[in-house]
Amino acid sequence: MTAKMNPYAAAPELMTRWTELGTLVGDSIEHSLAELVKMRSSILNGCANCINMHSAEARAHGESEQRLYLVAAWQDAPVFTARERAALGWTDALTKLSQGHTHDEAYKALAEHFTEEERVNLTLLINIINGWNRVAVGFGLWIETPHTKKIAA
C-alpha cells in the first residue's frame, strides 16, 4: 500500500481529536471484545492496516491465534462466547448496512447480552473503526505500532 497523504499532517487538530475519541470509546468496552470487533469490521472493509494493528494489539493482550484467525468466520466457530457472538453479529449488521437492513435479529441478540449503555458504546466503537478503516484505506495508511513492530521482528 502506498500512502497518498498523511492525514495527521494535513489536519492535525481533528486527527488528534479523532484519535482521542477512538481511545475513549475503545476503553468503554472490555479490551478483548473491542479488538475482536475492530478486527471483524476491518476484515469486512478490507483494511490491511487496521487488521495488522488490531491483531497485534489483541495478541499483545493475550488473544489466541486461533480466535484471531476465526474472526473471519465467527458464525461457524465455536470459540466465541454468546456475548462475543452478539457483538460480532452487531458489527456485521452495522458494517454491511448498504447490503440491506438486517440488523433486527442482530439487535435482539445484542440486547440479551449488553446493557443499554454497552449497546451505545459498542455501536460507537463500530462506527469509529469503520471510520478508521475508511481513513486508512482512503489515504493508503500503513502505521506500525510498538506491537506490530515486535511481531515483525
C-alpha positions in Angstrom: 0.0 0.0 0.0 1.4 3.4 -1.0 0.4 6.3 1.2 -1.4 9.0 -0.6 -1.0 11.6 2.1 -0.6 11.9 5.9 -3.9 13.0 7.4 -2.2 13.8 10.7 0.0 16.3 8.9 -2.9 17.7 6.8 -5.4 18.1 9.7 -3.5 17.6 13.0 -6.1 19.0 15.3 -9.0 17.0 14.0 -7.0 13.8 13.7 -5.8 14.2 17.3 -9.4 14.6 18.4 -10.5 11.7 16.3 -7.7 9.5 17.8 -8.7 10.6 21.3 -12.3 9.8 20.7 -11.4 6.4 19.4 -9.4 5.7 22.5 -12.2 6.9 24.8 -14.8 4.8 23.0 -12.4 1.8 22.8 -11.9 2.0 26.6 -15.6 1.8 27.2 -15.8 -1.9 26.2 -13.6 -4.8 27.5 -10.3 -4.8 25.6 -10.6 -8.3 24.2 -14.0 -7.7 22.8 -13.1 -4.3 21.4 -10.2 -5.9 19.5 -12.4 -8.7 18.1 -14.9 -6.1 16.9 -12.2 -3.9 15.3 -10.8 -7.0 13.6 -14.1 -8.0 12.2 -15.0 -4.6 10.9 -11.6 -4.3 9.3 -11.9 -7.7 7.7 -15.2 -6.7 6.2 -13.8 -3.4 5.0 -10.6 -4.9 3.6 -8.4 -2.7 5.7 -5.0 -4.3 6.0 -3.6 -1.5 8.2 -6.3 -2.0 10.8 -6.2 -5.8 10.6 -2.5 -5.6 11.2 -2.7 -3.2 14.1 -5.6 -4.8 15.9 -4.4 -8.4 15.6 -1.1 -7.3 17.0 -2.8 -5.4 19.8 -5.0 -8.4 20.6 -2.0 -10.8 20.7 -0.2 -8.4 23.0 -3.1 -8.7 25.4 -3.3 -12.4 25.3 -5.7 -13.2 22.5 -5.1 -16.6 20.9 -4.0 -17.0 17.2 -6.9 -19.5 16.8 -9.6 -16.9 17.7 -7.9 -14.2 15.7 -8.0 -16.4 12.6 -11.6 -17.4 13.2 -12.9 -13.9 13.4 -13.3 -14.1 9.6 -15.7 -17.0 10.0 -17.0 -16.3 13.5 -20.6 -17.6 12.7 -19.3 -21.2 12.4 -16.5 -21.1 15.0 -17.4 -22.4 18.5 -14.6 -20.5 20.2 -16.6 -17.3 20.9 -18.9 -16.6 23.8 -22.5 -15.7 23.4 -21.6 -12.1 24.3 -18.8 -12.0 21.7 -21.1 -13.6 19.1 -23.7 -10.9 19.7 -21.1 -8.2 19.3 -19.7 -9.7 16.2 -23.2 -10.0 14.7 -23.9 -6.4 15.5 -20.6 -5.4 13.9 -21.6 -7.3 10.7 -25.1 -5.7 10.6 -23.8 -2.2 11.0 -20.7 -2.5 8.8 -22.8 -4.0 6.0 -25.8 -1.6 6.1 -25.5 -1.0 2.4 -26.2 -4.7 1.8 -29.6 -4.4 3.4 -31.1 -3.6 6.8 -30.8 -7.0 8.5 -29.9 -5.6 11.9 -33.2 -6.5 13.8 -32.1 -10.1 14.6 -28.6 -8.9 15.5 -30.1 -6.3 17.8 -32.2 -8.9 19.6 -29.1 -11.0 20.3 -27.2 -7.8 21.4 -30.0 -6.8 23.8 -29.7 -10.2 25.5 -26.0 -9.7 26.4 -25.4 -6.0 26.7 -26.9 -3.2 28.8 -28.3 -0.2 27.0 -25.1 1.8 27.8 -23.0 -1.0 26.5 -25.0 -1.2 23.3 -24.4 2.5 22.7 -20.7 2.1 23.5 -20.4 -0.8 21.2 -22.3 1.0 18.4 -19.9 3.9 18.7 -16.9 1.6 18.7 -18.2 0.0 15.4 -18.7 3.5 13.9 -15.2 4.6 15.0 -13.5 1.5 13.5 -15.5 1.8 10.3 -14.3 5.4 10.1 -10.7 4.4 10.7 -11.0 1.8 8.0 -12.1 4.5 5.6 -9.3 6.8 6.6 -6.6 4.1 6.3 -7.9 2.7 3.0 -8.7 6.1 1.6 -5.2 7.5 2.3 -3.2 4.3 1.9 -2.0 4.3 5.5 0.3 1.7 6.9 1.1 2.5 10.5 3.5 0.4 12.6 2.8 0.4 16.3 5.1 -1.0 19.0 3.1 -4.2 19.0 3.2 -4.7 15.2 7.0 -3.9 15.2 7.5 -6.5 17.9 5.7 -9.2 15.9 7.5 -8.3 12.7 10.9 -8.7 14.5 
